[in-house]
Amino acid sequence: MRKIIILISGLFLMVGQSAFAVEYADKLLGVWEGQQAGFTGSQYQELAFRITFEQAKGYAALGSKQWRNDKGEWSAPEQVQAILQKNNTFSAVDSDGYMTGKLTSRNQLSFVYMEAKPADPLDDSVSLLVTLKRMGK
């Protein structure tokens, strides 16, 4: 009987942890906009930046990122895969770079975005500080 109680208790704990994990990345859902500032190659830039997270499961979220060019036009969306840990540490990747930072409040996300110089001589390395606020909430 005691083994059955321990087994049932363990199952409740597992279900409780799974339920918590399933909902955690939901904190990222929505549209986030703000500024990116830093160097692209040897040129300093400050541009608008946007991430839209449309799906979340467990600690993972899926969305897209965009930035405004010098003409004020948004770039084509680029897929982003992110992880939000229990301590609100944020890590993400896109097709050629990575992001690491923190969800600093319910509606503010700050991270560093980095790209190493690829083999293509026309591309530059990138190092940016990005600060975003959730839109519409």
C-alpha positions in Angstrom: 0.0 0.0 0.0 2.8 2.4 0.9 4.5 1.8 -2.5 1.2 2.7 -4.3 0.9 5.9 -2.3 4.5 6.9 -3.2 3.9 6.0 -6.8 0.7 8.1 -7.0 2.4 11.0 -5.2 5.3 10.8 -7.7 2.8 10.8 -10.6 1.1 13.9 -9.2 4.5 15.7 -9.0 5.4 14.8 -12.5 2.0 16.0 -13.8 2.4 19.2 -11.9 5.8 19.9 -13.2 4.8 19.1 -16.8 1.8 21.4 -16.5 4.1 24.2 -15.3 6.6 23.6 -18.1 3.8 23.5 -20.7 2.7 27.0 -19.9 6.1 28.7 -19.1 7.1 29.9 -22.6 3.6 31.4 -23.0 5.1 34.4 -21.3 6.8 35.2 -24.6 3.7 35.0 -26.8 2.8 38.2 -28.7 4.6 41.0 -30.5 7.7 42.7 -29.0 9.1 45.9 -30.4 11.9 48.2 -29.5 15.5 49.2 -30.5 18.7 47.4 -31.4 21.9 49.3 -31.0 25.5 48.2 -31.7 28.0 47.5 -34.5 27.5 45.7 -37.8 31.0 45.3 -39.0 32.6 48.7 -38.3 29.4 50.7 -38.6 27.3 51.7 -35.5 23.6 51.4 -36.0 20.4 52.1 -34.0 17.4 50.5 -35.7 13.9 49.3 -34.7 13.6 45.6 -34.0 10.5 43.3 -33.6 10.0 39.7 -32.5 6.6 38.0 -32.8 6.2 34.8 -30.9 3.2 32.8 -32.2 3.7 29.3 -30.6 4.9 28.1 -27.2 5.2 24.7 -25.6 7.0 23.9 -22.4 10.0 26.2 -22.2 10.2 26.7 -26.0 8.7 29.4 -28.3 8.7 29.8 -32.0 8.3 33.0 -33.9 10.0 35.5 -36.2 12.2 38.6 -36.0 12.3 41.7 -38.2 14.2 45.0 -38.2 13.6 48.3 -39.9 16.1 49.4 -42.6 17.3 53.0 -43.1 14.2 53.6 -45.3 11.8 52.7 -42.4 10.7 49.4 -44.1 10.5 46.2 -42.0 12.7 43.3 -43.2 11.3 40.0 -44.3 10.5 37.8 -41.2 13.2 35.4 -40.2 12.4 32.4 -38.0 13.4 32.5 -34.3 13.5 29.5 -31.9 13.7 30.5 -28.2 13.9 29.0 -24.7 12.7 30.8 -21.6 13.9 29.2 -18.4 12.3 29.4 -15.0 14.7 32.2 -13.9 13.5 34.1 -17.0 16.8 33.7 -18.8 16.1 34.0 -22.5 18.1 32.2 -25.2 17.3 32.1 -28.9 18.7 31.4 -32.4 17.8 32.5 -35.9 19.4 31.3 -39.2 22.8 32.9 -38.6 23.0 34.3 -35.1 22.1 33.8 -31.4 20.4 35.8 -28.6 21.0 35.6 -24.9 19.4 37.8 -22.2 16.4 38.0 -19.9 12.7 38.7 -19.6 13.3 41.6 -17.2 9.6 42.1 -16.5 6.2 40.8 -17.8 6.5 43.3 -20.7 10.2 43.8 -21.2 12.8 41.6 -22.9 16.5 42.5 -23.1 19.1 40.5 -24.9 22.4 40.6 -26.8 22.2 39.5 -30.5 25.5 38.2 -32.0 26.5 36.9 -35.4 30.0 35.7 -36.3 31.5 36.9 -39.6 30.4 34.2 -42.1 32.5 32.9 -45.0 30.7 35.3 -47.3 32.9 38.3 -47.6 29.9 40.6 -48.1 28.5 39.9 -44.6 29.8 41.4 -41.4 29.9 40.3 -37.8 27.2 41.8 -35.7 27.0 42.7 -32.0 23.8 44.4 -30.8 22.0 45.2 -27.5 18.2 44.7 -28.1 15.6 46.0 -25.7 11.9 45.2 -26.5 8.5 45.9 -25.0 5.4 43.8 -25.4 2.9 45.6 -27.7 -0.8 45.7 -27.0 -0.8 44.6 -23.3 
